[in-house]
Amino acid sequence: MKRMFFVIVALSFLGACSSGSYNIPKREYQSRVQVLGVVPILVDSRPMNYPDSAEVYHLLESSAQNKHYLLTEQLRAKKGYFDVRPLDINPAMTGLSLLAGGGTYDDIGRPLGYQFDPATVSALTRQNVVDALLIVVFSGEQIEENRRSRTKLESLRTTYSSIQATASVVDRDGKILWELTGADSYPAVNLQYPDFDEAHYNRTNQVHVKNISVAGAERIIADGAGEAAEPSRMYRELFSKLVSAISPGLLDSLR
């Protein structure tokens, strides 16, 4: 009885810590995805209400270069798959075809993932001899949010521009087996903020939404990066969410 109690507690803890959602039972996921292919991180340069979006997208593309090799190593270390293979392909060209179907969004603008091109998915899985692909995408979004001041005393609900990261595991037939989207999508860079201090000092209730600078965005993207092997805080947080969510463990077969 005591043993069953600890198993239930452990399962509850793991479930609370997980991110994203499986679209098939985890046991079936384990049997179907023995070899996982990791696609280079993609950047979807969508139009958004931010004047320097091209510069920010360029920063993301530069920072994401070869990061999928590090993600691959972290997934391998968990030993949840027979093999995890990084795909040695051009991310820009791959993104053009893979994301051609476009994305969907919820009612406040959060990304719900992409309609991945089936022909591209099939070709990539076949050429690289993998069961499924892990696809991570940074995209510019317009999301309605309630943001609070630093003092937590004021708030403003409106639409803000931000860079979000979504992720999906897609099988050879283009079926999405797991996804990190919607409310679970990772807020990589907040590009706008409500200027409560300006409103305070001008004695007005009208709060303007301001853009952060390109230099500010660059500092956020690179924040906490050390040597070449040490990624920034943004990538550490994102990869931690992904690895913990899609690394099958011993207890997963009980769920």
N, C-alpha and C positions, 0 to 999 in steps of 0.2 A: 504493500500500500504506500509506504514511504517512498519507495523507488518510483512508483507511478506519479506521485506528487511532484518529485523533482523533474521528471521528464516533461510533465505538463508545464511547469514553471519555465524550464529551458526553452520549450517550444514557443511559449508566449513571449519570452524575452527576444528570441530570434525573430519572431514575426514583427515585434514592435520596432526592431532595428532595421528591418529590411526596407528597401526603396523600390519603387516601380511596381509593376503587376505582371503576373504570369497569365497568359491566355490559354494555357493547357496545364494539367496537373504537373507538379514538380517531378514526380516519378517518371512521367512520360517524357518530360523535358530531358531528364538525365539519360534516358535510353535513346532518345532521338539525336541529341547533340553530344557526340563523343569527341568530335574535332571541331573547334571553334575558330573561325577566321576573323581577325581584327582589321577592319578597314581603317586607313588613315583618317584622322579626324577631319571632317568636312566643315566648310563655312558657307552658309547660305546667305548671300549678300542681298537680302530682301530690302526694298525701300522702307525707310522709317523716318519718323519726325525727329531727325537729329542732323544738324548741318554738316558734320564731319564724319558721316557714316563710312565713306570710302576709306578714310585713314584708319578708322577703328577696325574695319574688316581686314585691312592689310596687316595690322598689328596681330590680329587673331590668326591669320594664315601663317605668319612668320613664327608665332609662338607655338602653334600646333604642329609644326613640321617635325616629323619623326617621333612625336609623343606616343603614337600608338605602339611603338616598340616597348616603351616603359609600361604601358597598360598591359601588354601581352605578358611581360615578365611578372607583373603582379598577379595576373590571373593564373599563370603557371605555378606560382609559389603556393597557391591555395590547393593545388592538386585535385581540382574538381572535374577536370576533363582528361581524356586520354592524351590530347595535345591541344595547344593553343598556338595558332600560326599568324604572324603579322603579314599582311598583304603588301607586297612591294609594288605599288601602283601609284599613278599620278592622281593626287586627291582632287585637283581642279577638274580634270577631264572626267574622272569617275563621278564627281558630284553632278556635273552637267547631265549625265545620263541617268544616274541613280535617283536623283531628286526631281526628275522631269515631271513626275505626276503631281507635284505640289503637296502642300500640307493642309491640315485641317486645324480648326481652332475652337475653343469653347466660347461661351457667351461673354467672357471678359477679355478675350484675346490671348489666353494661354495656349501654346502650341500643343496639339494632340498627336503629333507625329506626321509621317509622310506616307504617301502612296508610292512605295518604291517600285521602280521599273522592273517588271518580272524578268525580262530578257537579260538585263544587266545583272540581276541577282543570280540567275541561272548560270550565266557565263562565268561570273566570279567564283561561285562555289565549285563549278566543274573544273575550271582551270587551276584552282588552288587546292583541290581535293579536300574540301571541308564540308561539314554537315550544315553549317549555318554561319551567318555573318553577324558580327557586332558592329553596328553603325552608329557613330556618335556625331551629332551635328550641332554647331553653334549657329544661331540665327538671330537676326534683329527683330524684335517684337514690340508691339504697342499693347500694353496690358493695363487694365483698370485695377488700381490698387489703392489701399488706404495707407498712407505713409505718415508716421508720427515725427514730431520734432525731437531734437536731442534731449529735451527736458521731459518728453512724453506727455506734455500738457496740451499740445495742439496736434491736429491731424488734418490731412487733406486727401480726399478720395477723388482721383481723376486718372487720366490715362498717361502713363509714363513710358518712355522708350528704354529698352533694356536688351542686353544680350542674354539669351537663354540657351541652355544646352539640353538636348533631348537625346535619347538613345533607344535602340531597338535591336533585338536578336531576331533575325529573319532566316527561315529555312530555305532550302533549295527551290521550293515552289513559290516563294514569295510570301508565305504565311508568317505573320508576326507572332513569335512565341512568347516574347517578353518585351515590355516597353517602360521607359522612364519618360513620361509625358504629363501634360496637364499640370495639376497641382504639384506633382513630383518633379517636374522639369527643374533643372538647376539654374538659379539666377547668377550668371557668371559676372556680368558687369551692369550696374545700374547707371545709365547714362544721363539721367535727369533727377532733380531733387526739388522739393518745395522749399522756398527760401522764407522760413518763418522769421528769421532774424531781421530781414529787410522789412517785413510787414510790421514787426514789433517796433522797430526804430522809426518807422514812418507813421506809427499810430493808425494803422489801417487793418481791416479784416481781409483785405484782398492779398492773397498769397500767390506770388508768381512761381511758375515752374522754370527752373534754370537748367542749362546744359552743363555737364562737367566738361573740362577741357580734354583735348586729345592726350595731352601730357598726363592728366589725371587718369584717363582710361588706361594708358600705358603702364602707369604705376600699379593700378589694380591688377592688370593682367600679369605683371612681373613680380608682384609683391611676394616676398618670402623665398624667391628663387636663390639657390646657392650656386654650387658648381654645376657643370653640365649635367651631371646625373641627378641633381636635386631640382625637381620641378617647383613652380610657384604654388602658393597656397590655393589658388583657383583650381589647378590641376590635381593637387593632392586631395582636395575635398571631393571633386567630381569623381576621380578614380576610386576613392574609398567607397563612395556610394555604389558605383558600378560593380566593383569587385565583391563587395559584401552581398550584393543582391543576386548575382548570377554565378556564384561559385557554389555548386552543389556540395552539401556536407553530409555527414553520416546520419544526421537526424532528418534530412529531407525526405528520405524514403518512408518515414512514419507519417508524413503529412498528406 
